[in-house]
Amino acid sequence: MSNDAAFYRARAEAEQANAQAATLDNVRDRCTRAAHAWEQMAERAEQTRDQRLVREGAAARARVDALLDTEMAAATAADETASVDHEWPESAHADG
């Protein structure tokens, strides 16, 4: 289902309507319990979705951080390579 929480809430509303329409106490109680159970399922589905979004966000941030760290390390290595003082052989300095 594309939106479990919405489906569960719709079922809860239907069961609540059934409870209000029921003439027998046991049927009304059963429908009320079912409506409550559907509502709890909707809440759990929303909590699960929220937790998944938080985990996915944290994973995406970690990937970006790792990429930035890699780029920074590469840039630092390039800077260090470019700034190394080269020692010239003695023959290059000889008067010749």
N, C-alpha and C positions, 0 to 999 in steps of 0.2 A: 504494500500500500504506500502511496506516495506521501501521505501525511497520517501516520498512525494515530497521533494525538487527536487530530480532528475526527477521525473515524471513531475512536473510543468515546469522545465527547458526544458525538451524534448518537451512539448507542446508549450512553448514559441518559441523554434527553428522552430517547424513545422509551427506555425503561421507566423513567420518572413519569412520563405521560401514561404508561400502562398502569403504574401504581395509582395514579390519581383516578383512573377510570375503573379500577378494580372495585368490585362490590364485596368480595370475600377478603377477610383480614389476612389469611395466609397468602393469598395471591398478592395483595398489596405489600406485605412484608417481603416476599420473595423478590418482587420487582424493585422495591426500595434497596434491598441488599445488592441486587444486580446493578442498579444505577450507581451505587457507591463503588462497587468493584470496577465498573467501567471507568469511573472518574479516577480511581487510583491508577489504573493502567495508563490513562492519558497523562497523568502527572509523572509516572515513571518514564514514559516515552519522551516527554519533554526534558526531564533530567538527563536521560541518556543522550539525547541530541545535544544538549548544552555541554555535557562533559566531552562528547566527541569533538565538538567545535573547539573547545579549549585545548584538547590534546592536539588536534590538527593545527591549530594556531601556534602552539608551542613547537611542534615539529617543523613547521614552516620557518619560524624564527630561528631555530637551531640550524636549519639548512642555509639560511641567509647569513647567519653569523659565521658558519664554517666557510662559506664562499668568500666572505669579506676577509676572514683570517688568512685564507689561502692567497687572496690577491695582495693583502698587505705583506705577507711573507715574501711573495714574489717581487713586489716592488722594493722591499728592503734589501733583498738579495741583489737586485739589479743596481740599486744605489751603491751598495758596498762594492760590487764589482767595478763600477765606474769610478769610484773614488780611491781605489787602491793605488798607492804610490808605486810606480814601476821603477825598479832599479836598473840602471843602464850598465851595460858591461864597461869595464875599464877602457876597452879599445874604442868605445864611442867617444870618450872624453879625451883621448890622446891627441896631442898635436901632431897632426900628421902628415 
